[in-house]
Amino acid sequence: MATQADTSPGRTVRYKGPTEESPAIRLVLIGISGLFLAFVLFLPLASVFAEALRHGVMAALLSIAERDTLSAIRLTLLTASIAVPLNLVFGVSAAWAIAKYEFKGKAFLITLIDLPFSVSPVIAGLIYVLLFNAESVVGASFRSAGIQILFAIPGIVLATMFVTFPFVARELIPLMQDQGTADEEAAISLGASGFETFRRVTLPNIKWGLLYGVLLCNARAMGEFGAVAVVSGRLRGHTVTMPLEIEILYNEYNFVAAFAVAGLLTLLALVTLVLKTGLERVGGHEAVQGAR
């Protein structure tokens, strides 16, 4: 809000607030934002659904019901169902250690958690190819034990975990640092065990941030392309996920099927967005109620 300050008898000077602008400037800023979102986000999304439904809903559904497409959907869901819980365990453990304890290498650990944000997913896939190829010591050891990593589900899960493991930890670290350790210390002083303290004190305090991180992690896991493309071998019907299936269908000029699968993946992302918004509202409401 604008404020007034007296500088001389009978005279006032009006100071402009830090966020107060003229209506014209506000309209320009809103217009730029709206145009940017329209051309970069809304129009591409609308074109995906329009292309998928060009020949009708039934044609799109039949395309999704193809054997290879169903296999890709199953593999995508399987990969997410394995990678997300493992990243959940890592994220909670890492956030707990960073927020609650002081130790050497703490800053380095935080840097490592942020590493997938700055490394290309393709490079992440190449790392696993280098590590688990048949000529490497590690790869040969797994092969002698009858375990295939590359061009199989384990490699896809590992690559997906690499690109998604920061999401849960990065949501929880600032939240747990802000909450401090007072509640846990009080619970322990009253005789609670470590597990009881986590279950009855820490977990309720971080539940909304935890769910938010899990949603983001799951959305990223289902949409991962680069790292999975490198380690999967693209064996259709066996190691092809939904993003890879979209590329294969598009390269085959099967545009209806490609956009139908893309539309399904987009719907999953929109569901994640709706759930995320709901969590933010519920979590914010509970935070306000708690403050009162």
C-alpha positions in Angstrom: 0.0 0.0 0.0 1.1 3.6 -0.6 2.2 5.5 2.5 2.2 9.2 3.3 4.8 11.2 5.2 4.7 14.8 6.3 7.6 16.9 4.9 6.2 20.3 5.8 3.2 21.8 7.5 0.1 21.3 5.4 1.9 19.2 2.8 2.2 15.5 2.3 4.3 13.3 -0.1 2.9 10.1 -1.4 5.4 7.2 -1.5 4.8 4.4 -3.9 4.6 0.9 -2.5 7.2 -1.7 -3.6 4.6 -3.7 -5.6 2.4 -0.8 -6.7 2.4 -0.1 -10.4 0.2 1.7 -12.9 -2.7 -0.3 -14.4 -1.0 -0.2 -17.8 2.2 -1.8 -16.5 0.2 -4.5 -14.7 -1.7 -5.3 -17.8 1.5 -5.5 -19.9 3.1 -7.9 -17.4 0.0 -10.0 -17.1 -0.3 -10.1 -20.9 3.3 -11.2 -21.4 2.8 -14.0 -18.9 -0.5 -15.0 -20.5 1.0 -15.1 -24.1 4.1 -17.0 -22.9 1.9 -19.6 -21.2 -0.4 -19.8 -24.2 2.3 -20.5 -26.8 4.7 -22.6 -24.6 2.2 -24.6 -22.5 -1.5 -24.4 -23.4 -1.3 -24.6 -27.2 1.1 -27.6 -27.3 -1.0 -29.5 -24.7 -4.2 -28.7 -26.7 -2.5 -29.9 -29.9 -1.6 -33.2 -28.3 -5.2 -34.0 -27.4 -6.5 -32.7 -30.7 -4.2 -34.9 -32.7 -4.9 -37.9 -30.5 -8.7 -37.5 -31.1 -8.4 -36.6 -34.7 -10.0 -39.9 -35.8 -12.3 -40.2 -32.8 -12.1 -41.4 -29.2 -12.4 -45.1 -30.3 -9.4 -44.9 -32.6 -7.3 -43.4 -29.7 -8.5 -46.1 -27.3 -7.7 -48.9 -29.8 -4.2 -47.4 -30.3 -3.6 -47.5 -26.5 -4.9 -51.1 -26.4 -2.2 -52.4 -28.7 0.0 -55.1 -27.2 3.3 -53.1 -27.3 1.6 -50.0 -26.0 0.1 -51.9 -23.1 3.5 -53.4 -22.4 5.0 -49.9 -22.3 2.4 -48.7 -19.9 2.9 -51.7 -17.6 6.7 -51.1 -17.6 6.3 -47.4 -16.9 4.1 -48.1 -13.9 6.3 -50.9 -12.7 9.4 -48.7 -12.9 7.7 -45.9 -11.0 6.4 -48.3 -8.4 10.0 -49.5 -7.7 11.9 -46.2 -8.0 9.6 -44.0 -6.1 9.5 -46.0 -2.8 13.3 -46.4 -2.9 13.7 -42.7 -3.4 11.2 -42.1 -0.6 13.4 -44.1 1.8 16.6 -42.3 0.6 14.9 -38.9 0.7 13.7 -39.2 4.3 17.0 -40.6 5.5 19.1 -38.0 3.8 16.8 -35.1 4.9 16.9 -36.5 8.5 20.6 -36.7 8.5 21.2 -33.2 7.0 18.5 -31.4 9.0 19.0 -33.1 12.4 22.8 -33.7 12.6 26.0 -31.9 12.1 28.8 -33.9 10.4 31.8 -33.5 8.1 30.9 -33.6 4.4 27.4 -32.3 5.0 27.7 -29.6 2.3 29.2 -32.2 -0.1 26.2 -34.5 0.5 23.8 -31.7 -0.3 25.8 -31.0 -3.5 25.6 -34.7 -4.5 21.8 -34.7 -4.0 21.5 -31.8 -6.4 23.8 -33.5 -9.0 21.0 -35.0 -11.1 19.5 -31.5 -11.6 22.7 -30.4 -13.4 23.7 -33.6 -15.2 22.0 -34.5 -18.5 19.8 -37.7 -18.2 21.7 -39.0 -21.3 24.9 -38.8 -19.4 23.3 -40.6 -16.5 22.4 -43.4 -18.8 25.9 -43.5 -20.3 27.3 -43.8 -16.7 25.3 -47.0 -16.2 26.3 -48.3 -19.6 30.0 -47.7 -18.6 29.5 -49.3 -15.2 27.5 -52.4 -16.1 28.6 -53.2 -19.7 29.8 -56.8 -20.3 33.5 -55.8 -20.4 33.5 -54.0 -17.0 34.3 -55.8 -13.8 30.9 -54.9 -12.2 29.0 -55.9 -15.3 30.8 -59.2 -15.6 30.2 -60.0 -12.0 26.4 -59.5 -12.4 26.4 -61.5 -15.6 28.2 -64.4 -13.9 25.5 -64.3 -11.3 22.8 -64.5 -13.9 21.7 -60.9 -13.4 21.3 -58.6 -16.4 21.3 -54.9 -15.7 21.5 -53.2 -19.1 18.8 -53.7 -21.6 16.5 -55.0 -18.8 14.2 -53.7 -16.1 17.0 -53.3 -13.4 18.9 -50.9 -15.7 15.7 -48.9 -16.4 14.9 -48.7 -12.7 18.5 -47.6 -11.8 18.5 -44.9 -14.5 15.1 -43.6 -13.3 16.2 -43.6 -9.7 19.2 -41.5 -10.6 17.3 -38.7 -12.3 14.5 -38.7 -9.6 16.2 -39.2 -6.3 16.6 -35.4 -5.4 12.9 -34.7 -5.5 11.8 -36.1 -2.1 15.0 -35.1 -0.3 14.9 -31.5 -1.7 11.3 -31.1 -0.5 12.1 -32.3 3.0 15.5 -30.8 3.8 14.4 -27.1 4.1 11.2 -28.2 5.8 12.9 -30.2 8.5 15.7 -27.6 8.9 13.0 -25.0 9.6 11.2 -27.2 12.1 14.4 -27.9 14.1 14.9 -30.7 16.6 12.9 -29.4 19.6 9.9 -31.7 19.1 12.0 -34.8 18.7 14.1 -33.9 21.8 10.9 -33.4 23.9 9.6 -36.8 22.7 12.8 -38.6 23.5 13.0 -36.9 26.9 9.6 -38.3 27.7 10.7 -41.8 27.0 9.8 -42.3 23.3 12.0 -44.6 21.2 13.6 -43.4 18.0 11.0 -45.1 15.8 8.1 -43.8 17.9 9.5 -40.3 17.7 9.7 -40.5 14.0 6.2 -42.1 13.6 4.3 -39.8 16.0 6.3 -36.5 15.9 8.5 -36.2 12.8 6.2 -37.9 10.2 3.1 -35.8 11.0 5.2 -32.6 10.7 6.6 -33.5 7.3 3.7 -35.4 5.8 2.6 -32.7 3.3 6.1 -32.0 2.1 6.7 -35.8 1.8 3.6 -36.4 -0.3 4.4 -33.4 -2.5 7.9 -34.8 -3.1 6.6 -38.2 -3.9 4.1 -36.8 -6.4 6.9 -34.9 -8.2 9.2 -37.9 -8.1 6.5 -40.1 -9.6 5.7 -37.7 -12.4 9.3 -37.4 -13.3 9.8 -41.2 -13.2 6.9 -41.8 -15.5 8.1 -39.2 -18.0 11.8 -39.9 -18.1 13.2 -40.4 -21.6 16.9 -39.7 -21.9 18.5 -42.0 -19.3 16.0 -44.8 -20.0 16.6 -44.6 -23.7 20.3 -45.2 -23.2 20.1 -48.2 -20.9 17.0 -49.9 -22.2 18.1 -51.0 -25.6 14.6 -50.2 -26.8 13.5 -53.8 -27.1 9.8 -53.2 -28.0 7.5 -55.1 -25.8 10.2 -55.7 -23.2 12.2 -52.6 -22.3 10.2 -49.8 -23.9 8.5 -47.3 -21.6 5.7 -44.9 -22.5 8.0 -42.0 -23.6 10.1 -44.4 -25.7 6.9 -45.9 -27.2 5.7 -42.4 -28.2 9.0 -41.8 -30.1 8.8 -45.2 -31.8 5.2 -44.7 -32.9 6.0 -41.2 -34.2 9.0 -42.4 -36.2 6.7 -45.0 -37.7 4.3 -42.2 -38.8 1.6 -43.7 -36.6 0.7 -40.2 -35.4 -2.7 -41.1 -33.9 -1.2 -43.8 -31.7 1.8 -41.6 -30.8 -0.4 -38.7 -29.7 -2.9 -41.0 -28.0 -0.1 -42.4 -25.7 1.3 -38.8 -25.3 -2.2 -37.7 -24.3 -2.4 -40.5 -21.7 1.0 -39.5 -20.3 -0.2 -35.9 -20.2 -3.3 -36.8 -18.4 -1.2 -38.6 -15.7 0.8 -35.4 -15.4 -2.3 -33.3 -15.1 -3.6 -35.6 -12.4 -0.3 -35.1 -10.6 -0.7 -31.4 -10.9 -4.3 -31.5 -9.4 -3.1 -33.6 -6.5 -0.2 -31.3 -5.9 -2.5 -28.3 -5.8 -4.8 -30.1 -3.4 -2.0 -31.0 -1.1 -0.8 -27.4 -1.1 -4.2 -26.1 -0.2 -4.8 -28.7 2.5 -1.3 -28.4 3.9 -1.5 -24.6 3.9 -4.9 -24.7 5.6 -3.6 -27.0 8.3 -0.6 -24.7 8.8 -2.9 -21.7 9.3 -5.0 -23.6 11.7 -1.9 -24.7 13.6 -0.7 -21.1 13.8 -4.0 -20.0 15.3 
